[in-house]
Amino acid sequence: MIETDGRRLKGDASRRLVLDRAVDLASVEGLDGLSIGRLAEAAHVSKSGVATLFGSKERLQLAAIEAARLRFVASVIEPARGEPRGIRRIVALLDGWIAYSRGRVFAGGCFFAATTAEFDSKPGPVRDALAAAMGEWNGYIAASFGYAVAQGEVGADEDPEQFAFEATALLDAANTRSLLGGSNLPYVFARRALVARLRAAGADDALVARLAEVDDLTA
């Protein structure tokens, strides 16, 4: 039993290590490029070892999406949950997302921004998994903004889903333009626009200060 458990623990550790490499590789080269052979080469393991862990390219892609989702949650969502619901949490989420993209938590910037464009018109389990992960993020932003509306921190006529759409569009654009231009300036522009949007919605300047005061060019 001890030997069996030891083999299982070793296999779990190997899977985590290979998946860590897989999500970084996919954030740069895309999920379509994430084959068992390519990952074996990048992770310096055998093809048979990767095949034993995942079985097929599709299962590898799905495992990579879930690993990326968990890394994203740990980097952006979990830290923000330490803030009270409403504007404080919204500010923490937006600031955390910019730091996540700017700091290259994934080698190719935001994993989901890099991979969803590949599969937005390709029906199947991989597209469904990506859509679910993106829906979870958008839904969390909308729900958090909904608390701000309910608590009177922003105008009662504000639409949480509209805000979530605008906020994620700005964040995704900043990520893409930063990667293309090799500059953090797009994060400055996105941050300014997000601050202006929150202020226009009626958010207290004191609550938005954390988002407004970060200098992305020196952070």
C-alpha positions, -999 to 999 in steps of 0.1 A, spaced: 0 0 0 28 24 9 46 16 -24 13 21 -44 7 54 -26 42 65 -33 38 58 -70 6 78 -71 21 108 -53 50 107 -78 26 105 -107 6 134 -93 38 155 -89 49 146 -125 15 156 -138 16 190 -120 51 197 -133 42 188 -169 10 209 -167 29 239 -154 50 237 -186 19 230 -207 0 261 -197 30 284 -203 36 268 -236 0 271 -247 -1 308 -236 27 314 -262 20 289 -289 -17 282 -285 -36 251 -275 -36 238 -311 2 236 -308 0 217 -275 6 182 -287 20 153 -267 52 154 -287 57 192 -284 51 191 -247 74 162 -242 101 182 -260 95 214 -240 92 196 -206 122 173 -213 102 142 -207 94 112 -229 64 111 -252 53 79 -236 54 96 -202 32 124 -214 8 100 -232 5 80 -200 -4 111 -180 -30 125 -205 -38 99 -231 -48 122 -260 -42 157 -272 -77 168 -263 -74 155 -228 -41 173 -225 -57 205 -237 -86 202 -212 -62 195 -184 -41 226 -194 -73 248 -193 -82 236 -158 -46 241 -146 -46 276 -161 -80 283 -145 -66 273 -111 -35 294 -115 -57 324 -125 -80 319 -95 -50 318 -72 -34 349 -87 -64 372 -92 -96 360 -75 -84 345 -42 -64 376 -31 -94 399 -40 -117 378 -18 -100 393 12 -117 426 4 -153 434 13 -179 428 -14 -186 458 -36 -163 485 -49 -133 474 -27 -134 439 -42 -140 452 -78 -109 475 -74 -89 445 -61 -100 423 -90 -91 449 -116 -58 458 -100 -50 421 -95 -58 413 -132 -35 440 -144 -7 428 -121 -13 392 -133 -10 402 -170 18 427 -165 38 403 -143 34 375 -169 20 349 -145 17 329 -178 47 332 -201 25 346 -230 5 370 -209 -31 360 -202 -36 323 -210 -73 328 -218 -68 358 -240 -42 338 -260 -63 306 -264 -99 317 -268 -93 333 -302 -82 298 -315 -114 281 -305 -142 308 -306 -155 292 -338 -145 256 -332 -173 237 -314 -162 210 -290 -151 202 -255 -121 225 -256 -141 255 -267 -167 246 -240 -141 245 -213 -126 279 -224 -161 294 -226 -169 281 -191 -137 296 -176 -143 330 -193 -179 329 -182 -168 323 -146 -145 353 -147 -171 376 -163 -198 364 -140 -176 371 -109 -169 406 -121 -206 412 -127 -217 397 -94 -191 418 -75 -203 449 -93 -239 439 -85 -230 441 -48 -218 476 -53 -251 485 -69 -271 469 -41 -250 486 -14 -254 520 -30 -217 524 -38 -226 532 -75 -257 543 -92 -288 522 -89 -292 523 -127 -258 507 -133 -259 473 -152 -234 448 -137 -232 428 -170 -225 459 -190 -197 469 -165 -182 434 -167 -182 436 -205 -165 470 -205 -139 461 -179 -129 428 -194 -126 444 -229 -102 470 -215 -82 444 -197 -79 421 -227 -69 450 -250 -42 461 -225 -28 425 -224 -27 421 -262 -12 455 -269 14 451 -241 25 419 -257 26 433 -292 44 465 -282 66 452 -255 54 480 -232 34 485 -200 19 517 -213 -14 499 -224 -19 490 -187 -17 527 -178 -44 535 -204 -66 506 -192 -62 516 -156 -71 553 -164 -102 541 -183 -113 518 -155 -109 545 -129 -129 569 -150 -156 543 -155 -159 537 -117 -160 574 -109 -186 580 -136 -207 552 -120 -206 571 -87 -178 552 -68 -161 571 -40 -127 584 -49 -112 571 -17 -124 535 -26 -110 538 -61 -76 552 -50 -59 518 -49 -66 513 -86 -58 549 -95 -24 552 -78 -4 523 -92 23 533 -117 24 504 -142 55 518 -158 75 512 -127 56 484 -109 
